[in-house]
Amino acid sequence: MPAYHAKKRLGQNFLKSENIIKQTIDLLEIESSDKIIEIGPGRGSLTIPLARTGASISGVEFDQDLQNYLKKLLGKFNNVEIIKQDFLEFEPPRGPIKVIGNIPYNITSPVIDWLVAHREQIDRVVLMVQKEVAERVASSAGVRAWSPIAIFTQLAFRVRVAFEVPPSAFSPAPSVTSAVLLFTPRQPVEIADRELFEKLIRVAFKQRRKTLVNNLVPDIIRDSDAAKALFAQIGLAANVRAEQVTIEQFEALANLLHS
């Protein structure tokens, strides 16, 4: 087959390291009965070994040229379907699914939103993203990288950075190091008012240099005295910053505001 050249405008960097490919696929813990969704199959570096497992593979590819390339490349596999669609608009088949993909920086956050929205179907997710993004998503309270994307993701999944991936593992080589994230489902956190909780998180982090009180007043809480009184009920210091507050403490604060 003729070579397919990456399109810079689509953020395409294709994985070529056999060792990294194996490590990435091994994290998915595939069984032949699995339904696997691959985000952006690219040149098929993950798709071919995925197909060899016997599992049902749906590769969602936005690039028409790549879709045609992949259909020819994977023609001998009857367990692989290549779907021409924007992944963010894709509705998965019914039943449990596993998800895998090498994700361009500019769609990482929307892809995570998609995963959270479909969390009840998801058994396991393996995503390759920029290292900096991976550290943010897998961060915890007390770490500078703690942010809304970490909180919203970790409401639905346990997340960990499995391993780093050097630029040399890709063609063309990107200018940054990547990392592989593993998502596994967790028990959903009980939140009385989800809309209020999400607003609370976004407002809490709007200006990182400010204390939590100064970010929340008056958009969420009417004045600083009321804020400090609520903080005291859940053991938060009056001068705490958003990056120091755990998911459970944000949950408790949202539930107090709702009551």
N, C-alpha and C positions, 0 to 999 in steps of 0.2 A: 504493500500500500504506500501511496505517497505520504511524505511527512506532513504533519499538521503543525503550523507555526503559531505560537502563542500570540494572542491579541492583547496588547498593553491596555487598551481602553476598557477591557473587561477584567483586568487584574489577574490574568491567567499566568500561573506559575505551576508547571506540571511536575509532580513527584516522580523521581527516577531511581531513588535508592532502594534496592531490593530489601535490605535489612530494615529500613524504616517502614516500608510497605508491610512487611511481615509483622513487625511490632504493632503497627497500627491496627491491622486486621485482627491480630490475636486478642486485643483488648475488647473486641466486640463479642467474643465467646460465642461463635456462631454454631448453630445446630441446623441440620438440613431442613427442618420444618419452619425456620425463621422467615419472616418477611423483612427484607432490608431495603431501606431507602437510601440511595446515595445522592448526595447533593453535588451537582456538577461533576459528572464522571470524567470530564476532560478527555485525555487520550487513553483512558481505560487502565491506568496503572494499578488502581485499586479494584476496578470492575472485574478484570479477568480473574485474579485470585479469589475474589468474592464469588464469582460465578462457579468456580471449581469446587466450592463447598457444597453445591447442590441446593442451597437456599434460594428462595425467590427474590430476585433483585430488580428493583425499579430505579433506574438512573434518571434523575430529573436534570435535563440539560437545556439551558437557555439559548445557546449558540447553535443556529441551524447548520452551519458547516460542520461543527463537531457532532451533531446528531447524525448526520449522514455518514461521517467517518466512523462513528461508534457502531452504527448498524452493520456496516461492512466488517468491522473488526470482530464483532461479537456474534456474527451470524450463526456460528455453529452451536451456540448456547441457547437452548429452548427455555431456560429459566430466567432469562434477562429481558427486560423491557426498557427501551429508551424512550423517555417522554419529553417532548419539546414543550417546555413550559418554564415560566419564572417560578422558582421553588417557593417563593413567598406566597404564591397564589395556589400552590399545590395542595390538594386534599388527599390524604393517605387512604389506602384501603382500610376496611374495617378490621378490627382485631389488633393484637399486639404487634408493634413494629420495633425495629432497631434502626438507628440512623447513623450514617457516617459521611464525612466529607472534608475536603480541604477548602477552607472558606476564605475568600478575599476579605481584606480588612473592611472595605466599605459596606459589606452586608452582614458583618458579624452580629451586630446588635439586633437587626431585624430577624436573622435566623434564630437567635436565642429566644426572641419573642414568640416565634413560630413554635419552637420546642415547648415553651411554657404553656402556650395555648393548647397544645396536643399532648400534654403530660400524661393524661390518663391512659393513653394508648402506648406510651413509650416504655420499653423494657431497658434500653441502654442506648447511649449516644457516645460516639467518638468523633471529635472535631479537631482538625488541625488549623490553628489560627496563629496570628502574630504573638510572640512571647509576651509582649507587654499587655496585650488584651487578655491572654490566658491568665496572667498573674492577677489582673483586675477581677476577672470572673470568679477565680478560685480564692480570692482574698478573704480575710475575716476582720471583725471589729478590732480596732487597735492598730491596724496596718494602714498606711497612707493610701493604699490602693482601694480600700473599702469604699464602695460606691453603690448607687442605685442598681446598676446592672448586676452586681454581685448579689445584692439582697433579693431582687426579683427572681434571679436564677435559682438561688439557694432556698427559696420558698418551695420550689418544686423538685429540686434535685440535690443530691450530694455531688460535689464537684471537686476534682483534684487534677493537678497537672501531672500527667503520666511520665512524659519525657520531653526533652528539647530536640529540635530538628534544625541542623545547620543549613545555611543558604545553599551549600554545595549539594544538598539532597534534591534540589529542584532544577528544572530547565524551563526558562532561563532562571538563573540564580537571583532571588530577591535581595534587597539591600539589608534585610533584617532577619534575625533568628526567629524561628517559629517554635511552637510547642503544641503538644497533643493533650487535649482535655478529655477526661472521662466523666460522663454524667450517669448517675444511677438514681432511680426514683427514691423519694423519701416520703414519709407520711406528711400529708398537707398540714400546714400550720393553720390553726383556727383563727380567723380574723372576722370580727363582727361586721365591719363595713370595709369591704375591699377598696372601694373608690376612695374613701377617706384615707386608708392606709397608704395607697399609692401616692396620693397628693402629699401626705405627710413626708414620705421618703424624698420625693422630688424637691419639695421646699426646704427640707432639712439640709440638703447638700448644695443648695443654689449658690452659696458663697462659702467656700471651705474655710476661709480665714476667720469667719465669724463664729461665735458660739452658737449652739443649738437654739438657745433662747432668742438670740437676735435674728436668726433665720426664721423662726416660727411666728414671731410677733410682728404684725398683727394678722398675717395671712391665715394662720391656723389657730392661734391662741390670742385672746384679746389683749393681754398685757404681760409684762415680765413677772409680776407677782403671781399671777395665775399659773404661768408656765413653771415657775420654780416650785410652786405648791404641788403641781402634778408630778414634776420630776422627783420630788421628795418621796412620793408614794411608791415609786418604783426603784428607789435607790440610786438615782442619778444626781451627780453634783450640779450645782447651779451653773457652773462655767464649762460644762461638758461640750465637746464638739461632736458633730454627727459621726465622724469616723471612729469615735470611741464607743458608739452605741450598738449593741447586738440586735439581731433580728428579734429576739424574744422581748427585749426592752422596747423596741419600736412597736411591736405587736401590743404590748401592755399599754403603752402610751396611746396608741390608736383606739384601743378598747375603752380606756378612760375617757377619751374625747367623745366617743360614741355614746357613752352611758348618760 
